[in-house]
Amino acid sequence: MREYLSILLPLLDGQPVSFQGETMRAGIGLSTPRAGRVPVLLAALAPQMLRIAGERTDGTVLWMTGPATVRDHIVPSITAAAAAAGRPGPRVVCILPVCVTDDIPGARARAEKVLAIYGQLPSYRAMLDREGAAGPGDVAIAGDEDAVTAQITALAEAGVTDFVGLEYAHGDEQQRTHELLKSLIR
């Protein structure tokens, strides 16, 4: 990842790259039609990737990562790395499944079934374990409008700068979920 970023970041800044690393090499230039660099975010969950993200990029994108893990692991790690590198505070983009519903157990069971693979993949399993979650259904955001709003607010208070809700509702729940998420856009 460090070698990849050593190639990508200068290119995005409009600089040609001549790089020879252990696993990558490049002699390349890039021209883009618009001014300014696009933000670079890494899918960083583990300590080394969070350090790289804080030192070199604009932040991280999370999946299957609950509020306690964001607050106690992600934000402190990436923020410390950014500060040590003299960089501004990083973005923390959190993506979680969301369902506005009156049937919380049913919604969590549905999330558990649909997203079961994430409870088995090592990186996400590690985040679920840090959270004390048995599976994806435990980190899914579910409840009525007030409860879902409170859960999303808790993520912001934990240090999430950008939230993306993955709607997994059906029927009337889908409309309720969509309307609530739309109302929360600032």
C-alpha positions in Angstrom: 0.0 0.0 0.0 2.8 2.4 0.8 4.3 1.8 -2.7 1.0 2.2 -4.4 0.4 5.5 -2.6 3.9 6.6 -3.6 2.7 6.3 -7.2 -0.9 7.4 -6.9 -0.6 10.5 -4.7 1.9 12.4 -6.8 -0.1 11.6 -9.9 -3.2 13.0 -8.3 -1.2 16.2 -7.4 -0.3 16.5 -11.1 3.3 15.4 -10.8 4.9 12.8 -13.0 6.2 9.7 -11.1 9.4 7.7 -11.4 9.2 5.0 -8.8 11.0 1.8 -8.2 9.9 -0.2 -5.2 10.0 -3.8 -3.9 6.7 -4.8 -5.5 5.8 -1.9 -7.8 7.5 0.4 -10.3 6.2 3.2 -12.4 7.3 5.9 -14.8 4.1 7.7 -15.6 2.3 11.0 -15.8 -1.4 11.8 -15.5 -3.3 14.8 -16.8 -6.8 15.5 -15.5 -9.4 17.9 -16.9 -10.2 19.5 -13.5 -8.1 21.4 -11.0 -7.6 20.1 -7.5 -6.9 16.6 -6.1 -9.6 14.1 -5.4 -9.6 12.9 -1.8 -8.0 9.6 -1.2 -9.5 7.3 1.4 -8.3 3.8 2.4 -10.4 1.0 3.6 -8.3 0.8 6.8 -9.4 -1.2 9.8 -6.2 -2.7 11.3 -3.4 -0.7 13.0 -0.9 -0.7 10.2 -3.4 0.4 7.5 -4.9 3.0 9.9 -1.4 4.4 10.4 -0.8 4.6 6.6 -4.2 6.2 6.1 -3.5 8.8 8.7 0.1 9.5 7.5 -0.6 9.6 3.8 -4.3 10.0 2.9 -7.4 11.9 3.6 -9.0 9.2 5.8 -10.6 5.8 5.9 -13.8 4.1 4.8 -15.3 1.6 7.3 -17.7 -1.3 6.9 -19.2 -3.5 9.7 -17.6 -1.3 12.3 -19.8 -0.2 15.2 -19.6 2.9 17.4 -17.5 1.6 20.2 -14.9 0.3 17.8 -14.9 3.6 15.9 -14.6 5.6 19.1 -12.0 3.4 20.9 -9.9 2.0 18.0 -10.4 3.7 14.6 -10.5 7.4 15.4 -7.7 7.4 18.0 -5.4 5.4 15.7 -5.9 7.3 12.5 -6.0 10.7 14.2 -2.7 10.1 16.1 -1.1 9.0 12.8 -2.3 12.1 11.0 -1.2 14.4 13.8 2.3 12.7 14.0 2.6 13.3 10.2 1.5 16.9 10.5 -1.6 16.3 8.5 -5.2 17.6 9.2 -7.7 15.5 11.0 -8.8 12.6 8.8 -12.2 11.8 7.4 -13.8 8.7 8.9 -16.5 7.4 6.5 -18.7 4.7 8.1 -21.0 2.5 6.1 -23.6 0.4 8.0 -26.9 -1.3 7.1 -29.9 0.8 8.2 -33.6 -0.2 8.6 -36.3 2.0 10.1 -38.7 -0.5 11.5 -41.0 -1.5 14.3 -39.7 -5.0 14.2 -36.1 -4.7 15.4 -35.5 -8.4 16.0 -36.8 -9.2 12.5 -34.6 -6.5 10.9 -31.5 -7.7 12.7 -32.2 -11.3 11.7 -32.6 -10.2 8.1 -29.3 -8.2 8.2 -27.6 -11.3 9.8 -28.8 -13.5 6.9 -28.2 -11.1 4.0 -24.7 -10.0 5.3 -23.6 -13.3 6.9 -20.4 -13.5 4.8 -19.0 -10.4 6.6 -19.1 -12.2 9.9 -16.7 -14.8 8.4 -14.2 -12.5 6.6 -11.2 -11.9 8.9 -11.0 -8.1 8.7 -14.7 -7.6 9.3 -14.8 -10.4 11.9 -12.1 -8.6 13.8 -14.1 -5.4 13.8 -17.2 -7.3 15.0 -15.2 -9.0 17.7 -13.9 -5.6 18.9 -17.5 -4.4 19.0 -18.6 -7.5 21.0 -21.0 -8.3 18.1 -21.9 -11.9 17.3 -22.5 -10.9 13.7 -23.6 -8.3 11.2 -27.1 -8.1 12.6 -25.6 -6.7 15.9 -24.1 -3.7 14.2 -27.0 -3.0 11.8 -28.8 0.2 12.7 -32.4 -0.7 13.3 -35.4 0.8 15.1 -37.9 3.5 14.7 -37.0 7.0 13.4 -35.8 8.3 16.8 -33.8 5.2 17.6 -32.1 5.2 14.1 -31.4 8.9 14.4 -29.8 8.3 17.9 -27.6 5.5 16.6 -26.4 7.6 13.7 -25.8 10.5 16.0 -23.7 8.2 18.3 -21.5 7.4 15.3 -20.9 11.1 14.7 -20.1 11.5 18.4 -17.6 8.6 18.1 -15.8 10.5 15.4 -17.5 9.5 12.1 -17.3 12.5 9.7 -19.4 11.0 6.9 -22.1 8.3 7.3 -23.4 6.1 4.5 -26.6 4.1 5.2 -27.0 0.9 3.3 -30.7 0.5 3.2 -31.8 -3.1 3.6 -35.4 -2.5 4.4 -38.4 -3.8 2.5 -42.0 -2.8 2.1 -43.1 0.2 4.2 -39.8 0.1 6.0 -38.0 1.0 2.8 -39.9 4.2 2.4 -39.5 5.1 6.1 -35.7 4.4 5.9 -35.3 6.4 2.8 -37.2 9.4 4.2 -35.3 9.4 7.5 -31.9 9.1 5.8 -32.9 11.9 3.4 -33.9 14.1 6.3 -30.6 13.6 8.0 -28.5 14.9 5.1 -26.8 18.2 6.0 
